[in-house]
Amino acid sequence: MRIHVRLRLWVGLAATYLVFMGLVHLLHVPLRSNTIHSHYDLSAEGVVSKHREHMRKEAEKYARAAMKEPSAGLEMAEQIRILTETYKKADVNSDGLLELSELTTYISTKIKEHLTLALKENFFMFTAIDLKPRNGMVSWEEYHRYFLKQHGYDDNYIDNHKKDHKGLPRELKEAIMRDKASWSQAARDNPEQLTIDEFLAFRHPESSHATILSIVEETIGRLDVDEDGKLTEEEFSDPTMNEVPDYMTEEQFRLDRINEFKIADLDKNGKVERKELLHYIDPRNVHHAEKEAVNLLAAADSNQDGVLTLVEVLAEREIFMKSKMVDAAKSFHDEF
């Protein structure tokens, strides 16, 4: 029996490896017409050779992982399966080339799906936890009890466990600490209990109108130098008043923020008011999906032809697996 299981496992791994190598082989063939896209010659030996070498190393890495540790190979195979299916769904015209507009539309759809699901999940979870007493509020004790049950602990342990959680795995202790911190941020009136809206801010801050309003107020309070309740382009883009990412110079950051300001300034009067800032920050704003799509394209478009092939996506699978294109929930929760 074990022999058959192992045989099926290795056959599956071998098949996935062959499919992956088949994709690499596609790089031998020009994917686009040189007549239509004369600005880039896909037959250029330097670019094609470099790309093929990168993909060959990726395939070999997968094969080595599969031979050394089958579970690692299976994980990689699962990533390839997920990304292949996702790519096909996003490639609306099925031409084997993922354009920026297709990528943006797909990411925007996944974001909206996640936010809608978060609202539904919040209601059902809140109702399931609000038991003793059922008073329209969820206490920390009620939530903590629910959390432990979800991780396999019985009533006897929950009723008698030590408050310092001695004996719990480290990752669970860290999760409880993170939850406690998020709980404190979400609780506006009573630190020990949350309303259904506060519970949404606790579980899914990206879906909470109150959280977005809080970000708007914090942003204006931090950047509004002349205290007129509005932000000018200069205030919005001032690198000394913002946290500049490590990968940007202050000038790059300023120019990027100026572009963002133009998007946020809906009425084009040179000032961003609260309502405009609220619309700009709202995760449903397609601007966020487009920005993520641009970043993914920049990270994976190895031949710089402005579109993504499946091979290019698979070559940067770790980036895509963490993106809103694949896992909007985790991506949002990492941000918030």
N, C-alpha and C positions, 0 to 999 in steps of 0.2 A: 504493500500500500504506500509506504513512504517513498519507495523508488518511483512509483507512478506520479506522486505529488511533486517530487523533485524534478522529474522529467518534464512535467507540464510547466513547472516554473522556469526551467532553463529554456524550453522551447519558446515560452512567452517572451523571455528576455532576448533571446536570439532574434525573434521576429521583430521586436521593437528596435533592436539594434540595426537590423537590415533596413527597416523603414527609414530610420534616421540617416543611415548612410546613403539611402536612395535620394533623400532630400539634398544631401551634400552633393551628390552626383549631378543634380540639376544645375549646379553652378557652372557646369561645362557649357551649358546652352544659353545664349543670350535671351534674357527674359523679355526684353522690350525692343521695339524696332529702332534701329539707329537713325532711320529717316525721320521718325516722329520725334525722337528724343536725341537730337544731334548734340545737345549740350553735354551728354555723358556717353562715353563709349564703353559698353559693358564688356567688350572683348579686350580691353586694356589689360595686358598680362599682369602688371603690378597689382592692380586692385583685385582682380579675380583670384590671383595666386594667393594673395594675403588673406582674402576671405575664405578660400577653400582650406588653407592651412589652419585657420582658426577653427573652422567647423570640424576638420579632421581631429584636432586635439580634443574638441568637445566630445566627439564620438568615442575616441579612445578613453577619455576620462570616464565616460558612462560605462564602457565595457570593463574597465579595470574595477570600477565600483561594484558592478554586478558580479564579477568573479570573486572579489575580496569579501563582499558583504551583500548577499542577495537582497536584503531589505533596502539597502541604499540604492541598488539598481532599480528596485521596484518603485521607490519614491521618485526617482528621476523619470522612470517610464510613465508614472502617473502624472507628473508635471507636463510631460510631452503630450499626453492624451488630453489633459485639460486645456492646454494652450492651443492644440490643434482644433479642438471643438470650438473654443472661443473665437479663434481666428476665422473659422468658417462662418460663424454667426455674424461677426462684425463685417466680413467681406460681402456686403449686400449684393453687389453686382457679380459676384463669383468669378472675378477675373484673375484671382490669385495674387492681387496686389492691394494692400490695405492703404487707402489714402487718408489724409488728415481728416477730411470731412467724415469719412466712415468711422474712423477711430473716435472722433469727438462725439458723434451721434451715439455710438455704442456705449461709451463711458457715461454719457449723460443719462442714457436709459437705465444703466445699472445703478447709478446714483439715486435716481428717482425711485427705482424698485426697492432699493435698500431703505430709503427714508420712509416709504409707505409701509414696508414690512415692519420697520422699527416701531411705528405708531401702533400697529395692530398687536405686535408682540408685547408692547408696554402695557396695553390694556389687560390682556389675558394674564400676564405675569403678575401685575399689580393685584388683580382680583384673586389669583391663586394664593398670593402671599398674605393678603389682608384677611386674616382669619380670627385671630384671638387678641382683641375683639375685632369684628368686622365693622369698622367705624369710618371707612373712607380714608384711612391713613395707614401707611406701612411704617412700623417701627424698625429700628436697627436690629432688635432682637428677632423680629419676625423674618426680616431679610436674611440675617445670619443663619437662622435655623434652616431656611430654604436653601441657602448656599451649601451648607454642610450635607443636607440630604441629597442635593444634586451630585455631590462628590462621594456618595455611597455610605455615609455615616447614619447609623440608626438612632431612634429616639433616645435610647438609653445613653449612648455616648453624648448626644447633643444636650441632654438634660444634666449630665454630670461632668462634662469636660471642663478643664481648667481655662480660665479666662486668658491666660498667656499662650494657650494652644500648644502647650508642651507635648511633643510627640507627633504633631502634624508634620507632613512633609514641608520642606522649605518653600517650595513653589506655592503651596496653598497658603502658608503664612504670608508670603509676599503679596498674593492676590487679595487676601483679607485686608492687608495694610493699604493697598491701592484703593480698594473699595471704600475703606473708611475715609480716606482723603477725599475721594470723589463725592462721597456722601456729605461730608462737611461743606464742600463747595456748593452742592445742590440745595442744601437745607437753608431756606431763607428765613423762616419764622421759628421753627422748632428744631433744634439740632438732633433730636432723637427720633423725629418722625418726618415722613415726606408725604406730600399730596401726590396725586397722580401726575400732575405736571412736573413737580419736582423730581418724581421718580423717573420721568422721561429724561430730564436733564442729567440725572445720575447715571442711567443706563445708556442713553443715546444722546449725548449733548449736541451732536450735530443735527439732531432732529428737533431740538427744543427751541422754540421761539424765544423763550426767556434767556437761554444761553446766548443766542445770537444778539439779542438786545443788550446783554451784559457786555459782549465783545464790542459792540458799537459804542457804548458809553465809555468803556475803557480806552478805546482807540481815540475818541474825541478828547477825552480828558488828558490823554498823554501827548497828543499832537497839536491841539488847538492853542497855539501860542497867544493869539490876540483875544482868546476867550469870547468869540462871537458865536460859538455853537456850530461853526462850519469849518471845513478844512480847505485851504488853498492848495494849489499844486506844490508850492514851496514847503508848506507844513507837512503835506502828505509824503513828500519824497526826501525830506531831510534825513540823511544817514546818521546824523548825531542823535536823532530822537528815536531811531529804530534800531533793532538788532540786525546787523548786517551779517548774512551767512558767510561762512569761512571761504566758500568757493567764489565769492564776489569781491571786487574792489568797491570802495565807496562810490566811485563814479558809475560803475556798472549797476550798482544797487539803485542809485538815484535815477538813472535812465529807465531802469525797469519799473520803478515806482511811478515815474511820469506816465509811462504807458498804461499802468494800472489805473492811475488817476483819470486818464481820458476815458477809460471804460466805466469807471464809477460815476463820473460826472454826466449823468443822463441828459440833463437839459443844456449842457455845454455853456454854462454861465461862469465857468472858472472857479466854482466852489462846490464842494460835496457836502450836502446836508445829511442829517440823520437818516431820512427816508432813503436817500440814494445809497448811503453807506450800508444800510440794512439790506437793500437789494443786492448790493455788490458782495457782501459777505455770505449771504444765503447760499448754502451748498447746491441748491437747485438751479442757481444761475449757470447757464451753459458756459459762461466764461471759465469756470473752474474745470469743467470737462475738457474744454479746448486747451487750457494751459497744461493739463496732465497729458493730453494727447501730443502736444508739441514736445514735451519733455521725453515722452516715450519714443517718439520719432527720432529725436536728436540722439538718444542713447543707443538705438538699435539700427538706424539706417546706415549700415556700414559702407555702402557704395554711394551714399548721398544723392540718391535720385528722387528723393521726396516721397517715396512710398516704402511700405514694408512687405517683404515676402515672408512666408511662413518660416523659412530657414533663418532669417534675421531675427524673428521673434524668438525662436527656439534657442538661438545662440545667446540671447540675453534673458533666458527664462526666469532667473531669480528676480530680476527687476520687474518683469511682467506679473509674476506670481504675487508680488506684494502690492501691485497697483489696483486702482479702482476698476480697471478693466476686468480683473479676475475676482478680487476680493474687496469689494467696497467697504464692507463692515470693518474688517481689520485695518484697512488703510485709514478710515475715518478715526477709529479708536486710537491708532498710533498718533494721529495729528492732535486729537483732543486730550 
